[in-house]
């Protein structure tokens, strides 16, 4: 009878150890993710390295282009969903915002930032605005 009790006790002990082992192992998955390349790719340092110089300056949309619907540029679906989700309907909605500020909004990644940057550059070029003109106008505002 002693042997039966000890076998039952060992079985019960093993049953208790399994959930404990799972509970203790669960936090490890988070530390593994923290050290993964994916988590580093979305860090602010990686964002700064991936974007060109001046990426943190306010977005400048020329006055005649402020009423141009963003949908007319036929953005990709992720960019279109991002713009609709955050109520960006016309180009003027982007004026004065910064790329890092947009990057902090939910659903935004470097691909969307890159596409928005190309869109803003196309608007500026279509209206004959050069980077030197933008710098000059910003200095006049100061």
Phi, psi and omega in degrees: 000324178299321181294322178296317179296318181291325177294317178295320179296318178295321178295318179294319179297318178295322179295325178286327182290327181301307178297326178297318180297319179295319180294323181284332181278336185303315182297338182297328181297328179288321179289328177295317180295324181297332181263006183278157179298329181297318181291328178286330180293334181261011181282157178300327180293319178293322178298315180296324181287331185275341183258148183290168179302138180087008183293339183267001178283155179299146178287133180249121175247123179300148183308313182296339184266355186294338180262003180289125179294134180294333180296334182293345178274359181050062180291163177296162181301315178300320179292319178298316177298318179299313181298316180293320182297326184254018175059045172258103185253322179239162184301328180297337178294338179271341184301131177086347178278167178243156178297319176297324178295320177292323181297330181283347179285150183294142177085007182255135175229183183295331177296318179293317178299317180298317179293320178296322179296318177296321179298313179296318178299318180296319178297316181296317180293322180296333180255015174068031180257126178258162176304326178294322178297320181295315178299318180297317180294322178295321179291329177291326179292331180283000000 
